[in-house]
Amino acid sequence: MSDEPVIGELVLDGWEGRTYQRVEVIGHTPKRLRIRAIERTRLAGRRRYLEPGQTALVPTRAVRLICST
């Protein structure tokens, strides 16, 4: 993965079914990806949200890569 941001979708399974939320992948570790929220993004767990511009580490299997910018 290069230094340029990549657009992806954060995939979450819940009671209402599978949801996809657009995020920007800005870095990675061996087992996690560092994402930046483009819009208000729900994370796994109760009432965990990212506001636009905030970052978080998520498992690599939770993000589906779409394209590079």
C-alpha positions as CSV (number, residue, x, y, z in Angstrom):
1,M,0.0,0.0,0.0
2,S,1.5,3.4,-1.0
3,D,1.3,6.7,0.9
4,E,-1.7,7.9,-1.1
5,P,-5.2,7.5,0.4
6,V,-7.4,4.7,-0.9
7,I,-11.2,4.8,-0.9
8,G,-12.9,1.8,0.6
9,E,-16.1,0.6,2.3
10,L,-16.4,-0.3,5.9
11,V,-18.6,-3.4,6.1
12,L,-20.7,-4.0,9.2
13,D,-23.1,-6.8,9.9
14,G,-26.0,-6.0,12.2
15,W,-29.7,-6.7,12.9
16,E,-30.7,-4.6,10.0
17,G,-28.4,-6.5,7.6
18,R,-25.1,-5.6,6.1
19,T,-24.2,-1.9,5.8
20,Y,-21.4,-0.3,3.8
21,Q,-20.0,3.1,4.7
22,R,-17.4,5.0,2.6
23,V,-14.0,5.6,4.3
24,E,-10.5,6.6,3.3
25,V,-7.7,4.1,4.1
26,I,-4.7,6.1,5.1
27,G,-2.3,3.4,6.6
28,H,-2.0,-0.1,7.8
29,T,-0.4,-2.5,10.2
30,P,-0.1,-6.3,9.7
31,K,-3.6,-7.0,10.9
32,R,-5.4,-3.6,10.9
33,L,-6.1,-0.7,8.6
34,R,-6.1,3.0,9.7
35,I,-9.2,4.6,8.3
36,R,-10.4,8.3,8.1
37,A,-14.2,8.9,8.1
38,I,-15.6,10.8,5.1
39,E,-19.0,11.1,6.6
40,R,-20.4,10.1,10.0
41,T,-19.4,6.5,10.3
42,R,-20.7,3.8,12.6
43,L,-18.1,1.4,14.0
44,A,-18.6,-2.0,15.6
45,G,-19.8,-1.9,19.2
46,R,-22.5,0.1,20.9
47,R,-22.8,3.7,20.0
48,R,-19.3,4.0,18.5
49,Y,-19.2,6.7,15.7
50,L,-16.5,8.5,13.9
51,E,-17.2,12.1,12.8
52,P,-15.8,13.3,9.4
53,G,-12.0,13.6,9.6
54,Q,-11.5,11.3,12.6
55,T,-9.4,8.2,12.3
56,A,-9.6,4.7,13.8
57,L,-7.9,1.3,13.5
58,V,-10.2,-1.5,12.2
59,P,-9.6,-5.2,11.2
60,T,-8.4,-5.6,7.6
61,R,-11.4,-8.0,6.9
62,A,-13.8,-5.2,7.8
63,V,-12.8,-3.0,4.8
64,R,-13.5,-3.6,1.1
65,L,-11.2,-1.6,-1.1
66,I,-12.8,0.3,-4.0
67,C,-10.2,2.4,-5.7
68,S,-7.2,4.7,-5.2
69,T,-7.6,8.5,-5.4
